[in-house]
Amino acid sequence: MNDEEYFYHPLENIEDIDEFYDAVERTHLTKSLSQERPYTYWTIELYDQDNGIRGGGGLGVLAADTRRIAEKMNIPFVLLTPFYPSETRQVLKGELVEDEHIDVDYHKFGYKYIDSVYIKCCNNLCKIDVVEKKFKSTRIIGITEPNFGELYSGTSGSDHRLYQEVSLGFGGYAALKLLGLKPAIMQLNEVATFFGALARLDELASNGMDFYEAVVYTRKHTLYTNHTLVQAAEAEFSIEQFERYVFPNLKSAAVKKWLADKFEHGRIKLSSASIEIAELKSGVSKLHARVANYHDISGNKVKFKAITNGIDIDKWVMPDLLTFYHENNIFNNINELNENYTEHLNSLTADKIRAFKTNGRDVLNKCLKNRPDQNGNILHFSNNDFIFDFKRRFVDYKRPDLVFRDTTRLRNILEPIGAHYVLAGRIHTGDAAMTAKLKHILDLVSQDEYLKTHVHYIADYDESLAFGLSCGSNVAINVPIVGLEACGTSWMKDVANLNLLISTHDGGVADAHMDDYFNVNGSSEEDELDMLYQQMEDTISVWENDFDLEYVMNRQLKAFLPIVSGARMMHDYLDYLFPK
Ligand SMILES: *Cc1c(COP(=O)(O)O)cnc(C)c1O
């Protein structure tokens, strides 16, 4: 068999090169979106359990929310992602979390097999299956094969990760061609998706377009969305790995040379190449866009446009409260915020807040039915229980352990009102340090008579737990080390579901003012801790007083609803991509 035959499916519809010559400005370049010319969104991680794909955290949740929002706004939108044939679930064994692996079959989730495409790796042709699921104006294109492995399996600079990323990029681009789609825009949700844009550049440059023009064209249609703060922390690949997995997939000698120039001392960071291939670059909150420290190959600091993440309100707001938002014209039917929403929020009285939270507690209890805490107990909270929660990926900078530094003080806050503290968070597979940290927290808790029965760790943080806790608790705690959170979206679910927010001024929270929520700050960690405990006491008294509750909840919603609105985020992207 001839290699070339199997390399790609025939490119019947290569880019409309004439279009490039027609117009120089992007306003003309990118014609309005259509089903054949969709907005394409590339992501190595999608968190969409209803559609069979479980992500690792916020990056994937954002991708799933973005597609659902596009669907509601009737935007032609194609999300390209791997369909991982296996996923992990975490269980607590003693005080240690362990991973369990589960097979996932795309057929069971309504995906249709389209065809197979081929990429070259290590002198072999690898067959990659393209599967598809449609949702009104949007679709998910899944790239998969039986040995594709799991999300984030292996280390970040490993051969297997590169294989997954190359498969998504080259395989995904070939899949678009197969389906007759030309991307009006390629949004790269972090650098693992760089190869999608590279595949486009290579197609143009090897099909008659002048190389420099191909670069300009690709750049004008590519948006690189950064979620990471420090370039230095990014994994690297070696030129030797690229020789096995990447260069064989490129047809244009000029593109090969362009890419080879991005290596320094034989190693490449995909961000260096992503910065060059995307004219449009965005960060995920105002603070993050300002502080993300990235440099291009000339050493100039990269400017990121701030487009703060948002959430899909329909997905994350509890049903009765969602109806209230709609009936009171706070959000319209596609969850765009009404310009007079602050007035309309005045109808949210303390009685209503308490009634919504009563329903939210049922949602939480239902979600906890099959999820015992560290002592093997199934929790069932009554209406009178007061709940603090901390729920997010278990990584050091988010400081899940902060509140446990002084367990006596913590007990003295919780015990007088019989309050509970629910802790949920997934530990990244193989993260020994965080596994040890969780064990340490559980040890501390087990040594205190009160905390032992009122601090609960629920394993395997996922969408349903995120939803249940945001509906059912009273106060959410979010205390990343300032400067390290890009945006965060767990707290958005809390704010939208009427939890009081205690937070450091970081990520998307810092889009608002410090007075809009229960702020934690200080010049040392001890000061921050002291303030965290004070704010916990304050939120308890707010919940005890109707007047305060109404006032504080309204203030929080007025400040944050525009920030958490996913429709706002989508409009921000569209305004940036298609300037008037
Ligand atoms: C919302 C959500 C996240 C986002 O977490 P952040 O730490 O706030 O970015 C992560 N995981 C799950 C399961 C979620 O639902």
The ligand as a Tripos MOL2 file, in Angstrom:
@<TRIPOS>MOLECULE
LIG
   15    15     1     0     0
SMALL
NO_CHARGES

@<TRIPOS>ATOM
      1 C1        -16.4640   23.3130   37.9830 C.3       1 LIG1
      2 C2        -15.5670   22.1470   38.1040 C.ar      1 LIG1
      3 C3        -14.1810   22.3290   38.1880 C.ar      1 LIG1
      4 C4        -13.5370   23.6770   38.1420 C.3       1 LIG1
      5 O1        -12.6410   23.7710   39.2000 O.3       1 LIG1
      6 P1        -11.8310   25.0750   39.5380 P.3       1 LIG1
      7 O2        -10.8140   24.5860   40.4700 O.co2     1 LIG1
      8 O3        -12.7400   26.0600   40.1460 O.co2     1 LIG1
      9 O4        -11.2640   25.5630   38.2520 O.co2     1 LIG1
     10 C5        -13.3830   21.1960   38.3120 C.ar      1 LIG1
     11 N1        -13.9070   19.9620   38.3570 N.ar      1 LIG1
     12 C6        -15.2330   19.7610   38.2910 C.ar      1 LIG1
     13 C7        -15.7650   18.3840   38.3580 C.3       1 LIG1
     14 C8        -16.1050   20.8380   38.1520 C.ar      1 LIG1
     15 O5        -17.4250   20.6170   38.0620 O.3       1 LIG1
@<TRIPOS>BOND
     1     1     2 1
     2     2     3 ar
     3     2    14 ar
     4     3     4 1
     5     3    10 ar
     6     4     5 1
     7     5     6 1
     8     6     7 2
     9     6     8 1
    10     6     9 1
    11    10    11 ar
    12    11    12 ar
    13    12    13 1
    14    12    14 ar
    15    14    15 1
@<TRIPOS>SUBSTRUCTURE
     1 LIG1         1 GROUP 0 **** ****
